[in-house]
Amino acid sequence: MGHSIETRVRNAVEAWLRWLPGWQPPTHRSRARVCRRCFGSPLTEAAGFGPDVPHAVQHALIMRLNAIVEHSVDAYTERNLPLLWRELRDAEARKRARPYRPADGLAPEYQGLELDPEPEPGQPFLFTLADLADDAAAEHRLPDPAPLSDEAKTSLRYEMALADDEATRVGMDVCLELMTFRPRIQQAVHEVVEPQIEALLSELTRSLDVPGGLL
Ligand SMILES: [Zn+2]
């Protein structure tokens, strides 16, 4: 058995608190697309992030917490769900056979984000990292897996439902534990994030407030 959920959540929050002082508000236009990992996640709610907290700040914590849930579900699957475990291992082997994997080895704060920035209208990219990975994969494709029998499909669906239940259980544990860190998270946002945003805003105001300016 590894560490308890309690220890893992504490480690994740502490790693995020160490990361936070290096964060800087983005000076460029932010992405319009909503992040599927953060938006509406019960973890975001449990962390107590308000709507004004910049996405990058939230994402860096949410991805560290997501990893706790994913590792727990993996361990549960390995122990209890042999069919699903084999499917996941095969899928993993196929992924590893890909020669170019731009999403591999990223720090938590960069995981789960789009690989490429959104294209500007009328200015398509010549190529994108996602296309490059797909092309490379197409050339090195492993043979397709043997199709499953109906019986095997039913068993697999049952195991997937069990894995889902486990993810819900662990997710709730992580949320409950995370709520005990809310004051520290909110204090860090107050001390580290808010002053940077205020500085950025007053900089903006100053640059508009020159003679002949807009204000
Ligand atoms: Zn996110």
Boltz pocket constraint, residues with backbone or C-beta under 6 A from the ligand:
constraints:
  - pocket:
      binder: B
      contacts: [[A, 35], [A, 36], [A, 37], [A, 38], [A, 39], [A, 55], [A, 58], [A, 59], [A, 62]]
      max_distance: 6.0
